[in-house]
Amino acid sequence: MTTPVLYDYWRSSASYRVRIALNLKDIAYQAVSIDLQTQQHGGAEHRARNPQGFVPALDIDGSMMTQSLAIIEYLDSRNPAPALLPADPAEAARLRAIAYAIAMEIHPICNPSVVAHHAAAFDGSDDDRKIWMQHFIDKGLRAVEVLANHPASGRFLHGDSAGLADIVLVPQLYNARRWDVPLDDMPRLTAIDAACRDLPAFAAAAPEAVNSAPS
């Protein structure tokens, strides 16, 4: 069987999610870095993998897959254990809602390309970019903190097993710390984040574990 190839960038939240999922599923892969700083993702070679010019892209089982949540869903179907969502439909929907609140609400508006375009259009400074990031990350995570305060939550967002929602949460908290977003009012999220980062699958996927470049 051909080894899957993950085209990613060390500090990309979406790439971080897929690295965690691959590790949780115990799927060995080869990583190929696509340097976002030098605009490598916009070149013809990478756009042949992903016409959007985004990372990650995963070459697996004869297919080139894009979009982190779609990739993770495929990995969960391909390697059912450990399951990333519980069997109960209502609880699975709750956990998807948490994942989507981050991946579809916080992440898009805080994508560096979006923030850079907004800053350029309105003559924004680096301080303005930071204020933007802090505002939307803080607003989104405060809502997720409330969603996490649920009887089915435990050590992780669902009981004692890390799954889809945790995979999406941890990279977003990494971004929050990168942009100096205060997390004191989010004790539930920070406790879950700490529990996740203690797991080998999460630790091996962390940006600092896959790249030693300065931030």
Residue frames as a rotation matrix with the C-alpha (Angstrom) as fourth column:
MET 1
0.579 0.815 0.000 0.00
0.815 -0.579 0.000 0.00
0.000 0.000 -1.000 0.00
THR 2
-0.132 -0.618 0.775 1.31
0.560 -0.691 -0.456 3.44
0.818 0.374 0.437 -0.94
THR 3
-0.471 -0.118 -0.874 2.12
0.852 -0.319 -0.416 5.71
-0.229 -0.941 0.251 1.99
PRO 4
0.644 0.738 0.201 -0.28
0.763 -0.641 -0.089 8.68
0.063 0.211 -0.975 2.16
VAL 5
-0.573 -0.788 0.228 1.29
0.775 -0.611 -0.165 12.08
0.269 0.082 0.960 1.48
LEU 6
0.500 0.697 -0.515 0.11
0.826 -0.563 0.040 15.11
-0.262 -0.445 -0.856 3.43
TYR 7
-0.364 -0.499 0.787 0.80
0.664 -0.731 -0.156 18.49
0.653 0.466 0.598 1.84
ASP 8
0.645 0.607 -0.465 0.64
0.739 -0.339 0.583 20.89
0.196 -0.719 -0.667 4.75
TYR 9
-0.029 -0.639 0.768 2.15
-0.059 -0.766 -0.640 23.85
0.998 -0.064 -0.016 6.55
TRP 10
-0.619 -0.369 -0.693 3.34
0.519 0.470 -0.714 23.58
0.589 -0.802 -0.100 10.11
ARG 11
-0.942 0.215 -0.257 1.30
0.084 -0.590 -0.803 26.48
-0.324 -0.778 0.538 11.50
SER 12
-0.604 0.777 -0.177 -1.88
-0.502 -0.199 0.842 25.93
0.619 0.597 0.510 9.46
SER 13
-0.407 0.541 0.736 -4.83
-0.804 0.171 -0.570 25.14
-0.434 -0.823 0.365 11.74
ALA 14
0.628 0.713 -0.312 -6.49
-0.771 0.518 -0.369 22.97
-0.101 0.472 0.876 9.12
SER 15
0.143 -0.679 -0.720 -3.27
-0.448 0.605 -0.658 21.01
0.883 0.416 -0.218 8.57
TYR 16
-0.728 -0.381 0.570 -2.82
-0.654 0.137 -0.744 20.63
0.205 -0.914 -0.349 12.33
ARG 17
0.159 0.881 0.446 -6.30
-0.887 0.325 -0.327 19.03
-0.433 -0.344 0.833 12.52
VAL 18
0.767 0.161 -0.621 -5.48
-0.523 0.718 -0.460 16.46
0.371 0.678 0.635 9.86
ARG 19
-0.309 -0.928 -0.209 -2.13
-0.483 0.342 -0.806 15.61
0.819 -0.148 -0.554 11.46
ILE 20
-0.535 0.183 0.825 -3.94
-0.807 0.178 -0.563 14.88
-0.249 -0.967 0.053 14.73
ALA 21
0.533 0.843 0.069 -6.52
-0.769 0.516 -0.377 12.70
-0.353 0.148 0.924 13.00
LEU 22
0.456 -0.450 -0.768 -3.87
-0.484 0.599 -0.638 10.73
0.747 0.662 0.055 11.11
ASN 23
-0.633 -0.748 0.203 -2.02
-0.542 0.240 -0.805 10.13
0.554 -0.619 -0.557 14.37
LEU 24
-0.252 0.619 0.744 -5.17
-0.854 0.219 -0.471 9.10
-0.455 -0.754 0.473 16.26
LYS 25
0.789 0.587 -0.184 -5.96
-0.590 0.637 -0.496 6.64
-0.174 0.500 0.848 13.48
ASP 26
0.196 -0.825 0.531 -2.37
-0.172 0.504 0.847 5.37
-0.965 -0.257 -0.043 13.54
ILE 27
0.875 0.083 0.477 -1.94
0.451 0.214 -0.866 6.07
-0.174 0.973 0.150 9.83
ALA 28
-0.081 -0.971 -0.224 1.68
0.523 -0.233 0.820 6.56
-0.848 -0.051 0.527 8.84
TYR 29
0.862 0.376 0.340 2.18
0.488 -0.435 -0.756 9.33
-0.136 0.818 -0.559 6.29
GLN 30
-0.328 -0.923 0.203 4.81
0.944 -0.311 0.109 11.40
-0.037 0.228 0.973 4.53
ALA 31
0.555 0.477 -0.682 4.63
0.497 -0.847 -0.188 15.14
-0.667 -0.234 -0.707 5.12
VAL 32
-0.287 -0.565 0.773 5.47
0.933 -0.348 0.092 17.60
0.217 0.748 0.627 2.35
SER 33
-0.197 0.166 -0.966 5.65
0.579 -0.775 -0.251 21.21
-0.791 -0.609 0.057 3.46
ILE 34
0.084 0.285 0.955 3.90
0.879 -0.472 0.063 23.87
0.469 0.834 -0.290 1.38
ASP 35
-0.641 -0.497 -0.585 5.36
0.739 -0.606 -0.296 27.21
-0.207 -0.622 0.755 2.47
LEU 36
0.442 0.887 0.133 2.57
0.897 -0.435 -0.074 29.72
-0.008 0.152 -0.988 2.91
GLN 37
0.369 -0.350 -0.861 5.04
0.278 -0.842 0.462 32.50
-0.887 -0.410 -0.213 3.66
THR 38
-0.679 -0.677 -0.285 6.55
-0.124 -0.277 0.953 32.27
-0.724 0.682 0.104 0.17
GLN 39
0.050 0.844 -0.534 3.14
-0.830 -0.263 -0.492 31.82
-0.555 0.468 0.687 -1.48
GLN 40
-0.896 -0.440 -0.065 4.02
-0.409 0.758 0.507 28.28
-0.174 0.481 -0.859 -2.57
HIS 41
-0.498 0.777 0.384 0.38
0.367 0.591 -0.719 27.32
-0.786 -0.217 -0.579 -2.09
GLY 42
0.370 0.676 -0.637 -0.64
-0.274 -0.576 -0.770 29.65
-0.888 0.459 -0.028 -4.90
GLY 43
-0.512 -0.686 -0.517 1.64
-0.718 0.012 0.696 28.05
-0.471 0.727 -0.499 -7.49
ALA 44
0.076 0.559 -0.825 0.47
-0.936 0.326 0.135 25.82
0.345 0.762 0.548 -10.31
GLU 45
-0.636 -0.390 -0.666 1.95
-0.220 0.919 -0.327 22.67
0.740 -0.061 -0.670 -8.77
HIS 46
-0.955 0.295 -0.028 -0.08
0.108 0.259 -0.960 22.97
-0.276 -0.920 -0.280 -5.58
ARG 47
-0.314 0.890 -0.332 -3.21
-0.792 -0.438 -0.424 24.23
-0.523 0.130 0.843 -7.34
ALA 48
-0.323 0.162 -0.933 -3.14
-0.654 0.674 0.343 21.00
0.684 0.721 -0.112 -9.31
ARG 49
-0.856 0.030 -0.517 -3.63
0.359 0.753 -0.551 19.28
0.373 -0.657 -0.655 -5.95
ASN 50
-0.160 0.789 -0.593 -6.13
0.855 -0.190 -0.483 21.81
-0.494 -0.584 -0.644 -4.58
PRO 51
-0.145 0.124 0.982 -7.64
0.825 -0.533 0.189 24.36
0.547 0.837 -0.025 -6.96
GLN 52
0.879 0.477 0.004 -8.38
0.378 -0.702 0.603 26.60
0.291 -0.529 -0.798 -3.98
GLY 53
0.105 -0.932 0.347 -4.68
-0.013 -0.350 -0.936 26.85
0.994 0.094 -0.049 -3.24
PHE 54
0.511 0.138 0.848 -5.19
-0.815 -0.234 0.530 25.86
0.271 -0.962 -0.007 0.40
VAL 55
-0.664 -0.532 -0.526 -3.54
-0.212 0.808 -0.549 23.37
0.717 -0.253 -0.650 2.72
PRO 56
-0.402 -0.732 0.550 -3.91
-0.392 0.680 0.619 20.62
-0.827 0.033 -0.561 3.63
ALA 57
0.394 0.452 -0.800 -4.20
-0.889 0.410 -0.206 18.25
0.235 0.792 0.563 0.70
LEU 58
-0.098 -0.370 0.924 -3.95
-0.630 0.742 0.230 14.54
-0.770 -0.560 -0.306 1.35
ASP 59
-0.050 -0.037 -0.998 -2.94
-0.893 0.449 0.028 12.03
0.447 0.893 -0.056 -1.31
ILE 60
-0.611 -0.067 0.789 -4.40
-0.596 0.695 -0.402 8.78
-0.521 -0.716 -0.465 0.00
ASP 61
-0.250 0.519 0.817 -5.82
0.235 0.851 -0.469 5.60
-0.939 0.075 -0.335 -1.49
GLY 62
-0.530 -0.065 0.845 -5.53
0.833 0.144 0.534 6.92
-0.157 0.987 -0.022 -5.01
SER 63
0.516 0.740 0.431 -7.38
0.754 -0.632 0.182 10.17
0.407 0.231 -0.884 -4.29
MET 64
-0.755 -0.623 0.205 -6.24
0.463 -0.727 -0.507 13.73
0.465 -0.288 0.837 -3.64
MET 65
0.229 0.892 -0.390 -8.40
0.905 -0.048 0.422 15.02
0.357 -0.450 -0.818 -0.82
THR 66
-0.716 -0.363 0.597 -8.92
0.168 -0.919 -0.357 18.60
0.678 -0.155 0.718 0.35
GLN 67
0.102 0.695 0.711 -10.78
-0.604 -0.525 0.600 20.40
0.791 -0.491 0.366 3.15
SER 68
-0.745 -0.620 0.247 -9.74
-0.548 0.357 -0.756 19.25
0.380 -0.699 -0.606 6.60
LEU 69
-0.285 0.683 0.673 -13.15
-0.757 0.271 -0.595 18.19
-0.589 -0.678 0.440 7.90
ALA 70
0.694 0.490 -0.527 -13.88
-0.718 0.527 -0.455 16.17
0.054 0.694 0.718 4.77
ILE 71
-0.111 -0.831 -0.545 -10.48
-0.531 0.513 -0.675 14.50
0.840 0.215 -0.498 5.09
ILE 72
-0.772 -0.184 0.609 -11.08
-0.636 0.255 -0.729 13.70
-0.021 -0.949 -0.313 8.76
GLU 73
0.257 0.934 0.247 -14.51
-0.821 0.346 -0.455 12.24
-0.510 -0.086 0.856 7.95
TYR 74
0.576 -0.111 -0.810 -12.88
-0.598 0.619 -0.509 10.01
0.558 0.777 0.290 5.34
LEU 75
-0.516 -0.852 -0.090 -10.19
-0.511 0.391 -0.765 8.88
0.687 -0.349 -0.637 7.77
ASP 76
-0.493 0.408 0.769 -12.86
-0.773 0.200 -0.602 8.04
-0.399 -0.891 0.217 10.34
SER 77
0.655 0.740 -0.150 -14.68
-0.712 0.539 -0.451 5.89
-0.253 0.402 0.880 7.78
ARG 78
0.349 -0.620 -0.703 -11.48
-0.561 0.463 -0.687 4.30
0.751 0.633 -0.187 6.54
ASN 79
-0.634 -0.573 -0.519 -10.17
0.182 0.541 -0.821 3.40
0.751 -0.615 -0.239 10.00
PRO 80
0.273 0.944 0.185 -13.25
0.070 -0.211 0.975 3.18
0.960 -0.253 -0.123 12.27
ALA 81
0.858 0.003 -0.514 -11.30
0.508 0.148 0.848 2.74
0.079 -0.989 0.125 15.50
PRO 82
-0.644 0.540 -0.542 -11.01
0.605 -0.073 -0.793 4.83
-0.468 -0.839 -0.279 17.50
ALA 83
0.106 0.791 0.602 -14.28
0.953 -0.253 0.165 6.45
0.283 0.556 -0.781 16.49
LEU 84
-0.868 -0.467 0.168 -14.14
0.429 -0.877 -0.216 10.24
0.248 -0.116 0.962 16.28
LEU 85
-0.482 0.791 0.376 -17.88
-0.756 -0.593 0.278 10.64
0.443 -0.150 0.884 16.89
PRO 86
-0.750 0.262 0.607 -20.20
-0.331 0.646 -0.687 8.73
-0.572 -0.717 -0.398 19.23
ALA 87
-0.862 0.447 0.237 -22.96
0.495 0.645 0.582 6.48
0.107 0.619 -0.778 17.93
ASP 88
-0.081 0.881 -0.466 -25.73
0.782 -0.234 -0.578 8.57
-0.619 -0.411 -0.670 19.51
PRO 89
-0.038 0.060 0.997 -27.00
0.918 -0.391 0.059 10.92
0.394 0.918 -0.040 16.74
ALA 90
0.880 0.426 0.211 -27.87
0.312 -0.852 0.420 13.80
0.359 -0.304 -0.883 19.05
GLU 91
0.658 -0.705 -0.267 -24.49
0.160 -0.215 0.963 13.76
-0.736 -0.676 -0.028 20.77
ALA 92
-0.187 -0.703 0.686 -22.71
0.896 0.164 0.412 13.43
-0.402 0.692 0.599 17.45
ALA 93
0.354 0.405 0.843 -24.64
0.734 -0.679 0.018 16.49
0.580 0.612 -0.538 16.24
ARG 94
0.977 -0.028 -0.213 -23.58
0.136 -0.685 0.716 18.44
-0.166 -0.728 -0.665 19.36
LEU 95
0.218 -0.976 -0.002 -19.95
0.378 0.083 0.922 17.64
-0.900 -0.202 0.387 18.72
ARG 96
-0.154 -0.194 0.969 -20.22
0.986 -0.091 0.138 18.50
0.061 0.977 0.206 15.04
ALA 97
0.780 0.517 0.353 -21.76
0.491 -0.855 0.168 21.82
0.389 0.042 -0.920 16.04
ILE 98
0.726 -0.597 -0.343 -18.72
0.068 -0.434 0.899 22.60
-0.685 -0.675 -0.274 18.20
ALA 99
-0.200 -0.836 0.512 -16.34
0.682 0.256 0.685 21.61
-0.703 0.486 0.519 15.41
TYR 100
0.050 0.299 0.953 -18.29
0.945 -0.324 0.052 23.67
0.324 0.898 -0.299 12.87
ALA 101
0.929 0.296 -0.221 -18.49
0.361 -0.852 0.380 26.70
-0.076 -0.433 -0.898 15.19
ILE 102
0.280 -0.916 -0.287 -14.70
0.021 -0.293 0.956 26.78
-0.960 -0.274 -0.062 15.07
ALA 103
-0.487 -0.609 0.626 -13.94
0.553 0.340 0.761 25.56
-0.676 0.717 0.171 11.56
MET 104
-0.232 0.494 0.838 -16.76
0.937 -0.118 0.330 27.40
0.262 0.861 -0.435 9.79
GLU 105
0.816 0.571 0.086 -17.22
0.513 -0.785 0.346 30.52
0.265 -0.239 -0.934 11.91
ILE 106
0.711 -0.603 -0.362 -13.96
-0.017 -0.529 0.848 31.46
-0.703 -0.597 -0.387 13.66
HIS 107
-0.055 -0.881 0.469 -11.43
0.545 0.367 0.754 30.07
-0.837 0.297 0.460 11.21
PRO 108
0.166 0.082 0.983 -12.65
0.982 -0.107 -0.157 31.62
0.092 0.991 -0.098 7.92
ILE 109
0.896 0.248 0.368 -12.85
0.248 -0.968 0.047 35.17
0.367 0.049 -0.929 9.19
CYS 110
0.706 -0.706 0.053 -9.45
-0.405 -0.342 0.848 34.81
-0.581 -0.620 -0.528 10.87
ASN 111
0.626 -0.504 0.595 -7.75
0.741 0.621 -0.254 33.26
-0.241 0.601 0.762 7.85
PRO 112
-0.169 -0.790 -0.589 -4.55
0.475 -0.589 0.654 35.23
-0.864 -0.170 0.475 7.20
SER 113
-0.770 -0.117 0.627 -5.52
0.635 -0.232 0.737 35.89
0.060 0.966 0.253 3.58
VAL 114
0.276 0.938 0.208 -8.84
0.818 -0.343 0.462 37.40
0.504 0.042 -0.862 4.66
VAL 115
0.618 -0.084 -0.782 -7.24
0.595 -0.600 0.535 39.56
-0.514 -0.795 -0.321 7.32
ALA 116
-0.491 -0.868 -0.077 -4.48
0.545 -0.375 0.750 40.67
-0.680 0.326 0.657 4.95
HIS 117
-0.491 0.385 0.782 -7.03
0.759 -0.252 0.600 41.66
0.428 0.888 -0.169 2.29
HIS 118
0.624 0.763 -0.170 -9.09
0.732 -0.495 0.468 43.62
0.273 -0.416 -0.867 4.81
ALA 119
0.312 -0.590 -0.745 -6.00
0.554 -0.524 0.647 45.36
-0.772 -0.614 0.163 6.18
ALA 120
-0.708 -0.608 0.358 -4.84
0.624 -0.303 0.720 46.31
-0.329 0.734 0.594 2.69
ALA 121
-0.150 0.752 0.642 -8.28
0.809 -0.280 0.517 47.64
0.569 0.596 -0.566 1.75
PHE 122
0.826 0.553 0.111 -8.48
0.356 -0.664 0.657 49.86
0.437 -0.503 -0.746 4.83
ASP 123
0.162 -0.872 0.461 -4.80
-0.272 -0.489 -0.829 50.71
0.948 0.009 -0.317 5.35
GLY 124
0.956 0.266 0.120 -4.67
-0.195 0.277 0.941 48.57
0.217 -0.923 0.317 8.46
SER 125
0.037 -0.967 0.253 -1.54
-0.920 -0.131 -0.368 48.15
0.389 -0.219 -0.895 10.53
ASP 126
-0.545 -0.303 -0.782 -0.16
-0.015 0.936 -0.352 45.04
0.838 -0.180 -0.515 12.24
ASP 127
-0.967 0.233 0.105 -1.89
-0.133 -0.105 -0.986 46.23
-0.219 -0.967 0.133 15.41
ASP 128
-0.191 0.943 -0.274 -5.18
-0.964 -0.233 -0.129 46.42
-0.186 0.240 0.953 13.54
ARG 129
-0.092 0.100 -0.991 -4.71
-0.515 0.847 0.133 42.82
0.853 0.522 -0.026 12.35
LYS 130
-0.874 -0.292 -0.388 -4.07
0.161 0.580 -0.798 41.67
0.458 -0.761 -0.460 15.89
ILE 131
-0.736 0.665 0.132 -7.17
-0.520 -0.429 -0.739 43.47
-0.435 -0.612 0.661 17.18
TRP 132
0.010 0.720 -0.694 -9.23
-0.952 0.219 0.213 41.79
0.305 0.659 0.688 14.44
MET 133
-0.344 -0.225 -0.912 -7.89
-0.130 0.973 -0.191 38.36
0.930 0.053 -0.364 15.34
GLN 134
-0.993 -0.085 -0.083 -8.42
0.071 0.134 -0.989 38.89
0.095 -0.987 -0.127 19.06
HIS 135
-0.503 0.864 0.024 -11.98
-0.818 -0.467 -0.335 40.12
-0.278 -0.188 0.942 18.59
PHE 136
0.222 0.686 -0.693 -13.23
-0.876 0.452 0.167 37.25
0.428 0.570 0.701 16.46
ILE 137
-0.424 -0.404 -0.811 -11.29
-0.006 0.896 -0.444 34.47
0.906 -0.183 -0.382 18.19
ASP 138
-0.990 0.055 0.126 -12.44
-0.132 -0.116 -0.985 35.66
-0.040 -0.992 0.122 21.62
LYS 139
-0.272 0.959 -0.081 -16.06
-0.945 -0.282 -0.169 36.04
-0.185 0.031 0.982 20.49
GLY 140
0.172 0.336 -0.926 -16.14
-0.658 0.739 0.146 32.59
0.733 0.584 0.348 18.94
LEU 141
-0.574 -0.494 -0.653 -14.39
0.098 0.751 -0.653 30.76
0.813 -0.439 -0.383 21.74
ARG 142
-0.839 0.353 0.414 -16.65
-0.523 -0.312 -0.793 32.27
-0.151 -0.882 0.447 24.39
ALA 143
0.211 0.941 -0.266 -19.58
-0.974 0.224 0.020 30.64
0.078 0.255 0.964 22.62
VAL 144
0.102 -0.248 -0.963 -17.69
-0.282 0.922 -0.267 27.34
0.954 0.298 0.024 22.37
GLU 145
-0.895 -0.407 0.184 -16.97
-0.253 0.123 -0.960 27.50
0.368 -0.905 -0.213 26.11
VAL 146
-0.293 0.880 0.373 -20.72
-0.883 -0.100 -0.458 27.53
-0.366 -0.464 0.807 26.72
LEU 147
0.463 0.455 -0.761 -21.26
-0.769 0.632 -0.090 24.66
0.440 0.627 0.643 24.27
ALA 148
-0.330 -0.711 -0.620 -18.58
-0.217 0.697 -0.684 22.66
0.919 -0.091 -0.384 26.07
ASN 149
-0.840 0.101 0.533 -20.37
-0.538 -0.026 -0.843 23.02
-0.071 -0.995 0.076 29.40
HIS 150
0.126 0.839 -0.529 -22.57
-0.844 0.371 0.387 20.00
0.522 0.398 0.755 28.81
PRO 151
0.532 0.133 0.836 -23.31
-0.720 0.590 0.365 16.85
-0.444 -0.797 0.410 30.83
ALA 152
0.978 -0.130 0.164 -21.78
0.193 0.865 -0.464 14.65
-0.081 0.485 0.871 28.12
SER 153
0.426 -0.885 0.186 -18.48
-0.405 -0.371 -0.836 16.50
0.809 0.281 -0.517 28.28
GLY 154
0.937 -0.220 -0.270 -15.83
0.347 0.529 0.774 14.97
-0.027 -0.819 0.572 30.45
ARG 155
0.126 -0.966 -0.227 -12.08
0.430 -0.154 0.890 15.02
-0.894 -0.210 0.396 30.27
PHE 156
-0.916 -0.308 0.258 -12.65
0.348 -0.286 0.893 15.75
-0.201 0.907 0.369 26.58
LEU 157
-0.727 0.666 -0.169 -15.55
-0.687 -0.708 0.163 17.33
-0.011 0.235 0.972 24.74
HIS 158
0.423 0.818 -0.390 -17.22
-0.677 0.571 0.464 13.92
0.602 0.068 0.796 24.79
GLY 159
0.996 0.087 -0.032 -16.52
-0.042 0.738 0.673 11.87
0.082 -0.669 0.739 27.89
ASP 160
0.492 -0.851 0.182 -13.06
-0.261 0.055 0.964 10.37
-0.831 -0.522 -0.195 28.18
SER 161
0.046 -0.470 0.882 -12.20
0.818 0.525 0.237 9.97
-0.574 0.710 0.408 24.49
ALA 162
-0.397 -0.257 -0.881 -10.79
-0.230 -0.902 0.366 12.64
-0.889 0.348 0.299 22.20
GLY 163
0.011 0.472 0.881 -12.69
0.811 0.511 -0.284 13.01
-0.584 0.718 -0.378 18.95
LEU 164
0.039 0.042 0.998 -13.66
0.920 -0.391 -0.019 15.34
0.389 0.919 -0.054 16.14
ALA 165
0.867 0.380 0.322 -14.51
0.255 -0.894 0.368 18.37
0.428 -0.236 -0.872 18.26
ASP 166
0.707 -0.673 -0.217 -11.26
0.168 -0.138 0.976 18.11
-0.687 -0.726 0.016 20.23
ILE 167
-0.036 -0.717 0.696 -9.27
0.928 0.234 0.289 17.76
-0.370 0.657 0.657 17.00
VAL 168
0.205 0.204 0.957 -10.70
0.694 -0.720 0.005 21.10
0.690 0.664 -0.289 15.84
LEU 169
0.966 0.252 -0.065 -10.49
0.214 -0.627 0.749 22.83
0.148 -0.737 -0.659 19.23
VAL 170
0.494 -0.823 -0.280 -6.80
0.623 0.111 0.774 22.34
-0.606 -0.557 0.568 19.97
PRO 171
-0.343 -0.661 0.667 -5.44
0.933 -0.319 0.165 24.11
0.104 0.679 0.727 16.86
GLN 172
0.346 0.525 0.778 -7.80
0.421 -0.828 0.371 27.03
0.839 0.199 -0.507 17.49
LEU 173
0.967 -0.062 -0.245 -6.49
0.213 -0.327 0.921 27.45
-0.137 -0.943 -0.303 21.03
TYR 174
0.000 -0.991 0.136 -2.97
0.906 0.058 0.419 27.37
-0.423 0.123 0.898 19.61
ASN 175
-0.233 -0.022 0.972 -4.00
0.718 -0.679 0.157 30.30
0.656 0.734 0.174 17.41
ALA 176
0.800 0.580 0.152 -5.62
0.303 -0.609 0.733 32.06
0.518 -0.541 -0.663 20.34
ARG 177
0.645 -0.629 -0.435 -2.37
0.500 -0.084 0.862 31.97
-0.578 -0.773 0.260 22.28
ARG 178
-0.238 -0.748 0.619 -0.42
0.968 -0.135 0.209 33.05
-0.073 0.650 0.757 19.22
TRP 179
-0.197 0.266 0.944 -2.57
0.424 -0.845 0.327 36.20
0.884 0.464 0.053 19.03
ASP 180
-0.953 -0.302 -0.028 -2.52
0.142 -0.363 -0.921 36.80
0.268 -0.882 0.388 22.81
VAL 181
-0.049 0.987 0.152 -6.21
-0.341 -0.160 0.926 36.14
0.939 -0.006 0.345 23.29
PRO 182
-0.617 -0.152 0.772 -6.93
-0.785 0.051 -0.617 35.93
0.054 -0.987 -0.150 27.06
LEU 183
-0.303 0.470 -0.829 -8.25
-0.175 0.827 0.534 32.50
0.937 0.307 -0.168 27.97
ASP 184
-0.969 -0.147 0.196 -8.89
-0.206 0.053 -0.977 33.03
0.134 -0.988 -0.082 31.67
ASP 185
-0.309 0.937 0.162 -12.66
-0.827 -0.180 -0.532 33.01
-0.470 -0.298 0.831 31.16
MET 186
0.416 0.413 -0.810 -12.55
-0.799 0.591 -0.110 29.69
0.434 0.693 0.576 29.29
PRO 187
-0.214 -0.584 0.783 -11.56
-0.908 0.414 0.061 27.15
-0.360 -0.698 -0.619 31.96
ARG 188
0.547 0.465 0.696 -13.47
-0.213 0.882 -0.421 24.28
-0.810 0.082 0.581 30.37
LEU 189
0.972 -0.175 -0.155 -11.75
-0.137 0.110 -0.984 24.71
0.189 0.979 0.083 27.00
THR 190
0.208 -0.970 0.126 -8.29
-0.866 -0.242 -0.438 25.16
0.455 -0.018 -0.890 28.46
ALA 191
-0.031 -0.174 0.984 -8.67
-0.734 0.672 0.096 22.04
-0.678 -0.720 -0.148 30.63
ILE 192
0.801 0.364 0.476 -9.75
0.046 0.755 -0.655 19.98
-0.597 0.546 0.588 27.61
ASP 193
0.804 -0.562 -0.194 -6.93
-0.417 -0.300 -0.858 21.45
0.424 0.771 -0.476 25.55
ALA 194
-0.036 -0.854 0.519 -4.39
-0.999 0.036 -0.009 20.45
-0.011 -0.519 -0.855 28.19
ALA 195
0.223 0.189 0.956 -5.78
-0.365 0.926 -0.098 16.91
-0.904 -0.327 0.275 28.35
CYS 196
0.984 0.159 0.084 -5.58
0.027 0.335 -0.942 16.62
-0.178 0.929 0.325 24.57
ARG 197
0.594 -0.799 -0.090 -2.04
-0.630 -0.393 -0.670 17.93
0.500 0.454 -0.737 24.34
ASP 198
0.005 -0.545 0.838 -0.95
-0.864 0.420 0.278 15.28
-0.503 -0.725 -0.469 26.82
LEU 199
0.707 0.310 0.635 -1.92
0.002 0.898 -0.441 12.60
-0.707 0.313 0.634 24.30
PRO 200
-0.299 -0.922 0.247 0.89
0.276 0.164 0.947 11.43
-0.914 0.351 0.205 22.00
ALA 201
-0.064 0.326 0.943 -1.26
0.989 0.145 0.017 11.84
-0.131 0.934 -0.332 18.87
PHE 202
0.909 0.404 0.099 -1.84
0.410 -0.911 -0.044 15.51
0.072 0.081 -0.994 19.64
ALA 203
0.560 -0.756 -0.339 1.69
-0.074 -0.453 0.888 16.21
-0.825 -0.473 -0.310 20.86
ALA 204
-0.306 -0.723 0.619 3.28
0.567 0.385 0.729 14.75
-0.765 0.574 0.292 17.72
ALA 205
0.131 0.467 0.875 0.99
0.981 -0.189 -0.047 16.89
0.143 0.864 -0.483 15.52
ALA 206
0.646 0.177 -0.743 1.74
0.474 -0.855 0.209 20.19
-0.598 -0.487 -0.636 17.28
PRO 207
0.953 -0.269 0.140 3.39
-0.045 -0.583 -0.811 22.94
0.300 0.766 -0.568 15.22
GLU 208
0.427 -0.842 0.330 6.45
-0.899 -0.357 0.253 22.99
-0.095 -0.405 -0.910 17.46
ALA 209
0.237 -0.307 0.922 6.83
-0.200 0.913 0.356 19.23
-0.951 -0.268 0.155 17.00
VAL 210
0.567 0.060 0.822 6.81
0.684 0.521 -0.510 19.32
-0.459 0.851 0.254 13.20
ASN 211
0.397 -0.471 0.787 8.76
0.570 -0.546 -0.614 22.50
0.719 0.693 0.052 12.57
SER 212
0.119 -0.457 -0.881 11.32
0.948 -0.212 0.238 24.43
-0.296 -0.864 0.408 14.57
ALA 213
-0.360 -0.239 0.902 10.98
0.647 -0.761 0.057 27.64
0.672 0.604 0.428 12.53
PRO 214
-0.908 0.028 -0.419 10.50
0.314 -0.616 -0.722 30.81
-0.278 -0.787 0.550 14.56
SER 215
0.033 0.995 0.094 6.96
0.940 0.001 -0.340 32.19
-0.338 0.100 -0.936 14.78
